[in-house]
Amino acid sequence: MDLNIKAVAFDIDGTLYPEKGFYSKVWFYYLRHISFFLKYSRVRKELRNPQNLVRKDDFYAFQASLMAEKLKCTQEEARRKLDRIVYEGLKPYYLAVKPFNHLREALELLKQKNLKTAVLSDFPVEQKGDLWGLESLFDVKLCTEKAGVLKPSRTGFDELSKALGVKNKEILYVGNSFKYDVLGAGNAGMKTAWITRKISKKQENVADIVFSDYRQFKEYML
């Protein structure tokens, strides 16, 4: 398969590591803060609405204002809770997971082929430490929040293209979410690769590559 690409970019959560491994470690923490996380989930859904595009410097303030409404507290208190429960509180659980098998070999192959590499996540990349020892294999590391949006907004993907210095159509974006990663990157004009074990007939021809194991991904790249 000739994709005619110059860069490969990856989502992080559920793409670089299996979500099952993360949830097995974090479920008790979620239960302790279940009311907060249910409200937070609704806020993130609102933030994905195209009508809620905000300036880069306003994202965290806007997110805090939405949380404040649901928590019935001040915006400052909501922001402190977001920092404590989400951004700092989840960090140890991310650091405890292990990346997918054969991911390192796949990334090393991309570097051997002189392809630029990147990660684009809806959460701060630094929340994942050194990306489980893989950080040096990525040329660009971006968070969509810093662009004032969440996926599937095109803005985040365009920022990725600028940072990599290549055109959107020259990027293969790899993700586990059909709605946010595959459709989001595809609508931004990128090639797409979907890591999944479940696929419907409606979805099977949307992504350029569909794989369930990074050994398969390596074969595509070869």
Phi and psi in degrees as a GROMACS rama.xvg file:
@    title "Ramachandran Plot"
@    xaxis  label "Phi"
@    yaxis  label "Psi"
@TYPE xy
-100.319  103.263  ASP-2
-87.6374  -15.9518  LEU-3
54.2369  58.3114  ASN-4
-118.094  158.794  ILE-5
-118.336  -9.45076  LYS-6
-151.703  151.148  ALA-7
-126.57  125.689  VAL-8
-119.766  150.317  ALA-9
-126.869  142.3  PHE-10
-68.6406  168.379  ASP-11
-107.029  -63.5165  ILE-12
-69.7727  117.771  ASP-13
84.3136  -4.89951  GLY-14
-112.444  -43.3595  THR-15
-89.6281  -21.4985  LEU-16
-141.5  153.977  TYR-17
-73.8359  129.622  PRO-18
-59.474  -34.4682  GLU-19
-57.2902  -40.165  LYS-20
-65.1333  -36.9949  GLY-21
-70.1387  -47.0535  PHE-22
-64.675  -30.1927  TYR-23
-66.4266  -23.5296  SER-24
-94.6695  -29.4883  LYS-25
-101.906  -4.44589  VAL-26
-59.8806  -37.9637  TRP-27
-68.7004  -36.5824  PHE-28
-64.621  -41.8095  TYR-29
-59.9963  -43.4636  TYR-30
-62.3453  -37.6812  LEU-31
-63.1028  -29.2479  ARG-32
-122.314  34.257  HIS-33
-58.3582  -42.9253  ILE-34
-63.2929  -42.4594  SER-35
-62.8256  -48.0295  PHE-36
-67.6289  -31.7248  PHE-37
-64.5388  -41.5368  LEU-38
-68.6724  -40.8102  LYS-39
-61.9339  -39.8958  TYR-40
-61.2814  -40.4612  SER-41
-66.8783  -38.5208  ARG-42
-64.5101  -43.7053  VAL-43
-63.471  -34.3945  ARG-44
-64.5566  -41.2423  LYS-45
-63.7779  -38.5496  GLU-46
-68.1686  -22.353  LEU-47
-80.1496  -10.9614  ARG-48
-66.2173  127.159  ASN-49
-55.1734  -25.4041  PRO-50
-72.3667  -13.717  GLN-51
-102.196  28.5398  ASN-52
-63.2218  134.077  LEU-53
-129.948  163.362  VAL-54
-67.8609  155.254  ARG-55
-52.6829  -43.1328  LYS-56
-79.6931  -3.64154  ASP-57
-104.875  -9.8963  ASP-58
-56.1068  -52.9913  PHE-59
-68.4769  -32.0492  TYR-60
-69.1302  -41.6151  ALA-61
-66.5167  -43.5588  PHE-62
-59.7366  -42.4645  GLN-63
-65.953  -35.5885  ALA-64
-67.2686  -37.8645  SER-65
-67.4522  -40.6785  LEU-66
-66.3383  -37.312  MET-67
-60.9861  -38.9189  ALA-68
-62.2873  -41.2356  GLU-69
-78.9132  -32.3964  LYS-70
-86.9431  -11.4323  LEU-71
57.2718  54.0879  LYS-72
-142.035  -179.339  CYS-73
-74.6013  160.327  THR-74
-63.5194  -37.2176  GLN-75
-64.0135  -41.9562  GLU-76
-67.2354  -39.4571  GLU-77
-62.3521  -39.8577  ALA-78
-67.2689  -38.4431  ARG-79
-63.5229  -40.3155  ARG-80
-67.5082  -38.502  LYS-81
-61.2179  -44.0826  LEU-82
-64.1562  -43.8001  ASP-83
-74.2336  -44.3128  ARG-84
-86.9357  -39.0313  ILE-85
-95.9099  -63.7376  VAL-86
-69.9603  -39.536  TYR-87
-95.8457  -40.086  GLU-88
-64.0538  -33.3357  GLY-89
-85.2  -15.4167  LEU-90
-53.8861  -47.9207  LYS-91
-60.9745  -30.8362  PRO-92
-74.7781  -36.3578  TYR-93
-64.0076  -43.0087  TYR-94
-66.3264  -21.8733  LEU-95
-84.3911  -12.9153  ALA-96
-81.2419  167.37  VAL-97
-116.608  143.64  LYS-98
-68.6079  166.135  PRO-99
-59.8454  146.277  PHE-100
-59.8251  142.383  ASN-101
71.2466  5.8869  HIS-102
-66.6616  -44.9906  LEU-103
-58.1781  -45.2391  ARG-104
-61.3896  -37.217  GLU-105
-65.5648  -42.599  ALA-106
-66.7698  -40.0621  LEU-107
-64.3714  -34.5541  GLU-108
-64.8654  -41.3591  LEU-109
-61.7196  -40.6813  LEU-110
-65.801  -38.7535  LYS-111
-62.3308  -30.2293  GLN-112
-87.8785  8.29024  LYS-113
60.7829  32.5999  ASN-114
-92.5116  138.295  LEU-115
-71.4149  151.054  LYS-116
-131.369  152.594  THR-117
-157.341  164.253  ALA-118
-124.377  141.402  VAL-119
-134.439  113.243  LEU-120
-126.116  157.353  SER-121
-81.0752  -4.6333  ASP-122
-122.385  154.117  PHE-123
-54.4201  130.622  PRO-124
-64.287  -35.3945  VAL-125
-65.1824  -15.3969  GLU-126
-64.285  -21.3605  GLN-127
-100.675  18.8622  LYS-128
61.5725  -127.019  GLY-129
-94.3138  23.8178  ASP-130
55.3191  45.6001  LEU-131
57.0631  40.0183  TRP-132
82.6512  6.39622  GLY-133
-104.571  -1.17074  LEU-134
-54.9381  -40.4186  GLU-135
-67.1507  -13.3591  SER-136
-89.0267  0.684342  LEU-137
-113.824  130.482  PHE-138
-79.4569  -32.4803  ASP-139
-133.356  137.503  VAL-140
-132.762  113.76  LYS-141
-128.683  152.042  LEU-142
-119.667  129.591  CYS-143
-62.9084  -29.2935  THR-144
-55.8528  -36.1295  GLU-145
-67.8545  -19.0676  LYS-146
-93.1112  0.442289  ALA-147
83.5468  17.0689  GLY-148
-143.203  176.157  VAL-149
-128.523  155.832  LEU-150
-61.9327  145.209  LYS-151
-95.0082  19.7309  PRO-152
-53.8358  137.837  SER-153
-66.1208  -27.1254  ARG-154
-53.6019  -45.807  THR-155
-62.9038  -39.8327  GLY-156
-69.7095  -35.7909  PHE-157
-66.3772  -37.9263  ASP-158
-63.292  -36.7177  GLU-159
-62.8937  -45.2072  LEU-160
-59.3358  -44.1411  SER-161
-62.1877  -44.5421  LYS-162
-64.6416  -35.3357  ALA-163
-79.7393  -21.7986  LEU-164
73.7944  28.16  GLY-165
-132.764  161.317  VAL-166
-72.8112  154.604  LYS-167
-53.4821  -43.3418  ASN-168
-68.258  -11.1948  LYS-169
-98.4537  8.86054  GLU-170
-112.504  133.717  ILE-171
-100.661  119.734  LEU-172
-104.49  128.532  TYR-173
-109.238  127.24  VAL-174
-155.622  167.444  GLY-175
-102.225  -13.8148  ASN-176
-96.7725  119.302  SER-177
-63.4212  -44.5348  PHE-178
-71.1097  -45.1842  LYS-179
-90.497  -40.309  TYR-180
-89.9291  -56.8671  ASP-181
-67.7795  -53.9728  VAL-182
-68.9222  -39.2892  LEU-183
-61.0476  -51.9666  GLY-184
-67.4858  -38.9734  ALA-185
-62.2  -41.8163  GLY-186
-68.8312  -20.2124  ASN-187
-87.6103  2.62191  ALA-188
89.5458  13.1507  GLY-189
-92.8567  158.403  MET-190
-74.5698  155.351  LYS-191
-134.182  146.399  THR-192
-129.434  130.941  ALA-193
-115.854  118.031  TRP-194
-92.7203  115.706  ILE-195
-160.611  159.41  THR-196
-113.047  -6.28947  ARG-197
-127.318  131.922  LYS-198
-148.996  139.02  ILE-199
-101.475  165.919  SER-200
-63.0252  -30.5341  LYS-201
-67.2994  -27.2525  LYS-202
-99.0196  -18.5813  GLN-203
-64.1486  -25.1119  GLU-204
-105.11  10.7412  ASN-205
-83.6849  -48.5265  VAL-206
-80.6326  148.831  ALA-207
-70.7175  -33.3635  ASP-208
-132.956  136.258  ILE-209
-126.369  126.569  VAL-210
-147.477  160.217  PHE-211
-120.774  -4.45351  SER-212
-148.684  140.225  ASP-213
-69.4413  -12.3055  TYR-214
-68.0914  -38.8521  ARG-215
-65.0732  -42.2851  GLN-216
-59.1566  -42.4697  PHE-217
-59.1518  -40.3284  LYS-218
-62.71  -41.3438  GLU-219
-60.5058  -44.3124  TYR-220
-68.8658  -26.6375  MET-221
